[in-house]
Amino acid sequence: MDQAQVIEQTTTFVTQWGLKVVGAIAVLVVGRIVAGMIRRAVRRGLEGGGIDATLRPFLSGLVYYLALAVVVIAVLNLFGVETTSLIALLGAAGLAVGLALQGTLSNFASGVMLLVFRPFKVGDYVEVAGTAGSVEHVGVFNSTLKSPDNVRIVVPNSQIYGAIIKNYNGFETRRIDMVMGISYDDDIGVAVETINSILGADARVLKDPAPVVAVNELADSSVNLVVRPWCQASDYWALKWELTHRMKEGLEKAGCSIPYPQRDVHLRQAANAS
């Protein structure tokens, strides 16, 4: 092969592959810029849609890397690389990883649902997965609660979203359910009037809905009155404890008694055998 042929083949090779390399570099640069623009647009859209701040970086990053994957596949196509088998291989690898991490992925999926639908927020007192406490943190894989006695509880998200969630701060108001027992010898009208006056004297008891005081049960040792005032959710426990104290003292001052459980025993003496 003479020098002219070598130069000609080299020129052809450089021209052919050089253009492809330049095109690949251009596709990578432009693709990365476009992927970054898409990520920023997605992040702004999530912020405008009120999506939780914990979830925004993950979703926008996921879109960004998916866009980059499309760019890489386009670059490989420029060099004539068959990408169908590569995509199938990546899909199989993803399936294998998904099966191996199904527990983790279940927690992740549940975390995404919790962050999107927000059945509770940080600061709410909830009962989930057999435990109760104030929500300290809602993460992608698990959530953290703080019990009333200041114990840190970490609960996997799959156990939260797949079970019943009780959010005690889900509404602004709550109803306090109490039962006060009085003796059968006491005047029911006096007891009801006394309880109503105690409820009316406390500004934390809401007027609407109006509190309910009624005879609920004729029990073995007492006449049980049901007391159901409404209050702001933040006042629930303090008001319940204080009302219990006041009603006990108020009923006693009004002449009503709170009887202990009691039982009458009748003794009979059998006749002497003849």
Secondary structure, 3 states (H helix, E strand, C coil): CCHHHHHHHHHHHHHHHHHHHHHHHHHHHHHHHHHHHHHHHHHHHHHHCCCCCCCHHHHHHHHHHHHHHHHHHHHHHHCCCCCHHHHHHHHHHHHHHHHHCHHHHHHHHHHHHHHHHCCCCCCCEEEECCEEEEEEEECCCEEEEECCCCCEEEEEHHHHHCCCCEECCCCCEEECCEEEEECCCCCHHHHHHHHHHHHHCCCCCCCCCCCEEEEEEECCCCEEEEEECEEEHHHHHHHHHHHHHHHHHHHHHCCCCCCCCCCCCCCCCCCCCC
